[in-house]
């Protein structure tokens, strides 16, 4: 591990941004990237096709509890979702539902789908506590709903959306069901059959410990045609062969254990008690991710100060979840995330570093001016239709109930 200016080694509390690659995965990636550079791609391609793809398909099916073979590799979850929506045969009479927690890349694909097909795109409203309004969904669900897209755990906060409840609700209807599991696979136990989704997409470089620029889609047999090459279809963005080998090696070492909920609760307690901190934690069920901001210290500065004290966290930007955070005046925040190997000592180090940063902040005369709520804000205005009967806010989106 890298030494810090305060001595010791770094505490890594950002697996949601970039998971730590196991040594075997890093060695495999390095070896095959060098081999490809020196000798060309033929031997790497043969190795991936002859050995790695079958192993990786089996390991993905185990991690997701999904049928073997119903997966496809991409450069990331967003590309996997876009490849699906680019071919979806909808029309003006169809309705698509999404949520305020959808990521910006998935929203971009849905916006393009609406432009192409003239379908109706609606945002499911939230209850007062931030949970998705399942009663609204049940009351408005019929066979005109052709697609429901839900993020299991969003990038900008740690809420766990009830993907299994939504799957049960959709069982008796024609609508396809897509779940983005980029921030939940490897953090939470997943069972695709229990979720009941037609499509699940995820990145491989977060909790799974793979390299950047690799992700995958898991889909029902009925959707297989969306991922098989056909005439006139844009070539699928596939990951580099070295990344495929590395993800396979990372999954071979992935334990079937998840972040400790008691440690996640301890982090939340530390942050809630800290002076001047606002926790961004909507909803009734929280994951091992926590976002927060400070009344005086910018997210970027706090990230740097914590890093100087040996604790790695993530600065998140409101535009990562543009239908939720910017409308609430949140342009940036600090995100802490735990992995399966986070220890009690790691959390103690985080608490000590946070206390030290805030104590120094309040001692400094230069740090007394409160942060202006919308300073530096750039809000993407996605013209998404609000749910029927809902009042709209500044973004043209429904207020939570």
N, C-alpha and C positions, 0 to 999 in steps of 0.2 A: 504494500500500500504506500501511497505517497505521503511523505512527511509534511507537516504543516509548520507555519511560523510560530505556533504556540507549542510545538513539540508533539510527539505521538503520531498516530496515523489518522487518516480521515474516517469519519463515520458517514456511510453512504445511505442517505434517506431520500433517494430519488429513483427507485426502480420503476416508477410510473413514467419517468422521462427517458431513462436509459438504464436497463438492467445490467448488472455486472455479468460479463461472459465467463463461464467456467473456463479453467485453464485449457481443457481439452478442446473446447469450441474455438478459443482464440488461436490455439496452435493449428487446428485444422484450417481455419480461415486464412491464416498467414501462409501456411504451406501451399494451399491450392491457389491463392492469389498470386504468389510468386511463381508457381508452376505455370499458371496460365500466362503470366507476363513473359516468361522465358521461352516456353515451348508452344504457345498457342492454345486454343480452347478445346481441341479435339479430345485429348485425354481426359480433361475435366468433364466435358459433356458426356463422354462414355461412362465415366465413373458415376456421375450423378444418375444417369439413366439406368445403368446396370445394377447399381448397389443402393444408392442413397434414397431414391424416390420411394421405393417400396417400404424401406425402413421408416422414412419420415411420415408417410401416410399412416402407417401403423401407430406411430407415436402420437401423431395428431389425433387420431381416433381415440386413443387411450386418454389423452388429456381432456378431450371434449366429450367423451363417452358417445361418440358418433360412429355410424357405420364406416368401415374401412373403405377407402377409395373415393368417397364423395367429398373430396377436397381439391382445391386448385391453388397453386402458389402465385403470388403477385409481389409487387414491390412494396405493398402496404395495404392496410384495410381500406383506405379511401379509394385506391385503384380497383380493388375487388368490388366495392360497392358501385363505383361508376361503371364498370364493365357490365354489371347487371342492369342498372337503370337505363343505360344507353340503348338497350334492346327491348325494354319492357313495352309491350304493345297496348298502351292505354289510349283513351280518347277523352273528349270533353265531358262525357257523362261520368267519368271515374273520379273517385276521391282518394287522395293520399293523405295519411296522417303522419305527423312527426311530433316532436316534443320540444319544449324550450331548452332542453339539455343537449340537443343534437350538436355535433361538432361542425366547424365551418366547412370542412371538405365534404362531408356528407350532405350538408345543406346546399353546397354548390351543385352537387349532382342532382339533388331533388329540384332545385330551381331550373336546371337545364332540362330535366324531365318534364316539368310543367310547361316550359317554353316550347318544347318539341311536340307535346301531345295535347296541350291546352286542358290538361286535367286540373282538378281543384286541389290545392295544397293547403291544408289546415293544421294549425298548431293545437294540440290537445292542451286544455287549460290546467293550471295547477290549483291544488287546494291551498288554503291559507298557510299551511305549514311547509309548503313546497313540494309535497307529494303529487304525483300525477293524479288527476281526477278520474278514477276508474268508473265512478257512477256516471259521469258525463259520457265516457266512452261507451258504457253499456247502453245508455239511453239513445245514443246517436248512431250506433253500429248497425249497418245493414249491408246488403250485397253490392251497394254502390262503392263501398270502401274496397279499393283494389290493392292497396299497399299500406302497411303500418311499419314505420321505421323508428326504432327505439335504441337509444344508447344505454347500455347496462349500467356503466359507471362513467359519468362525463369527465372531461379533462379538467374542468375548472373548479370542481367541488367533489366531495366524496359520497354523495347520495347513491344508494343502490336502488335502481328502479325495479319494480316488480315484474320482471320479464316473464316469469312463469305464470302469474295471474293473467297477464295480457294474452299469453299463448292459449290458456284455457278459454278465455273469452272469445278468441278468434276461431276456435276449432270448428264451430258450426257455420262459418261464413267463408265466402270465396276469397277473401283478401289474403295476399301474401304477407308474410311476417319476416322482417329483417332486423337483426340485432347486431349492434356494434359492440364487440367484447374486448376492444383493444386495451382497456384499463381494468378489465376483470379477469381475463384468462391468465392463470398463474397466480392471481391474487385471491380469487374466490373459487370454490369448487363449482364446476360447470357440468351440466348434463343436457346436451342438445335435445335429447328426447323428452326430458322434463320441461324444458323451455317451450318446445313445440314450434320452433321457428323454422321457416323454409330456408333461410340464409343467415349464417353467422360469419362475421368478418372480424379479423383481429390483426394487429401488428405483432411481429415476432421479436422485437428488440426491447420490449418493456419487461414485464415480469418473467417472460420465458427465457431471457438471457441470450437471445440471438443477436446477430449484428444488425446494423441499420439497413434499411431498404429491402426488407423482406416481410411479407405478411401472407395471409391465406384466407380463403373462403371455404366454409363447410356448407353444403347445400343438399337439399332433398333430390332424389333422382329426377323429379319433374323439372328441376331447374338446370339439369346437366347441359342442356342445349345452349344455355346462356354462356357457358364456359368452354365449349368446344369450338375450335376454329371453323368458320364457314365463309362462303363467298361474300365479299363486301364488308366483312367484319374487320374492325380495326385490330391490328395485332395486340395480343395480350401483353401488358408490361410485366415481363418475367424477371425475377431477381437473378443476380449473378450466381454462377454455379458455386463459387466459394462461399457465398452466403447460405446457400442451400445446405452445403456440407456442414457449415458451422451451426445452423439451427438444428439440424439433426443431432449433432454432437451435444448441443445444449439440452435438448429434450431428453437425451439418453441419461442425463444427470439430474433432471428435474424431479425433485422429491414431491411426493403426494401429501405435502403439508403446506400450510398457508400462514400468512402473518398472524401473530398472536393478538387476539382481540383485546386482551388485558393491556398489552403494550400500547395498542392504538388508543385505548381509553385513557391511558396514562399521558400520552402526548396531548390528547384533547384537553385533559384537565390542566396540564402545564400552560397551554396556550390560552385557555379561557381565563385563567388567573392572572395572566401577564398584563401589566398596565398598558392601556391605550390600544389594545388589540381587539379587532372585530373578526370573529370566526365566521366563515362562509360555509355553513353546514345545513342546507335545507333538507327537509324530509325526515321521516321517522327512522330510517335504517341507514347507517353509515358504514362505509368500508374502512380499510386501513389507509386512507388518504385524507388529508385535512388541509384545507386552504384557509388563509387568513391574511389580513392586512393590518397595518399600524397607522395610528392617527398622525404620526409625525415622520416616520421613517419609510421611504419608498421601498417597494418590493425588491428592486434591483440592488439598492444599498444594503438591505437586510440580508439578501442572499450572499452578497460579497462579504459582509461582516461575519456571518456564520461560517462561510468557507474559510476565512482567515483564522477562525477558531477551530477548524478541523471538521466541520459538519456540512455535508453537501445536501442542499435542498434545491428546489426548482422555483424560478420566477415564472408564473403563468400570466398570459395576456388575455384580457377579456374577450378578444376576438376569436379565441379558440372555441368559445361557446357563445356566439354573438346574439342569440335570442334570449340569453339569461343574464350574463354578467354586465354587459354595457348598459342595459336598460336600468340597472340598479346602481349605476354610477361607479362600477368596479372596472377599472381599466387594467390594473395589474394586481397580483396577489402572490404570496409565498405559498408553495405547496410542499407539504411533508408527506412522504409515502414510505410504508414499511414493507419489507420482504420477509420471506420465511426464515431467514437467518439473522434478522434484526434481534439484538440482545437487550437485556435490561441495562447493561453498561452503555450501549449505544444511546438509549433514551435518556439516561442520566447525563451523558455528554451533551446531548441536545439541550436539555433543560438548563444546564450550567452555561452553555454558550448563549442561549436566548436571554437568560437573566443578565449576563455580562453585557451583551449588545444593548439591551434596553436601559440598563443602568448607565452606561456610557452616553446613551442618547439623551437621557434626561439631565445629565450633568453638563452637557455641552450647550452653551448659549446659542450656538449656530443652529441648533436643532429644535428650537421652541416653536417655530411657525407651523401650524397645522396644515396638513395636506389638503389642497383644494380638490373637491370631489371629482370634477371632470377634467382636471388638468391633463393636457396632452391626449385627450380622448379622440379616437377616430372610430366612428360607429358605422359598421356596414349595415345598410338598410335593405334587408331581404324582404321583398314585397310578398310576404306570405299571408294568406287569408286567415284571420282569427276564427276561433270556433264560434259557431252560431250563437247569437245572444250574448256574446261577451263584449264588454267595453274594451277599447283599445288604448294603449299607452303611446308614448312618444315614437316608438318604432312601428306603430300600426299593428301591435301584437296584443293578445289578451292579457289583462291584469289577472293575477292569481286570485282565487276566491278566498 
